[in-house]
């Protein structure tokens, strides 16, 4: 989620993200491309954790 948060807060390149988070450029580009899906999945996961359904959650 930190990479997604940085994408929202800062105007950075994929290359900069890759270097900053020690990940590959392809991975950084995929995160940037799918950040809304990642954010949605994170929200659902957090809701499951706080509602006590984490055991049944599948990600």
Steps between C-alpha positions, in 0.01 A plus 500: 500500500789734561585505129137583417501776761817650353341492155209701639708754692793554265554531130771240451611280216484123494878495498508715816247272672699192408818645641336645813327174595768265365262331257519439128379759247244254365359440846485876569321555168245226580434653841450842341270353235290307752510735799121533522454123507774471762336771711159329472643164602674660796178667617311171478777319686504763777123479536527123535773531762303745709175307470659177619472321166873491430514123541254454216654770278679380190731736312 
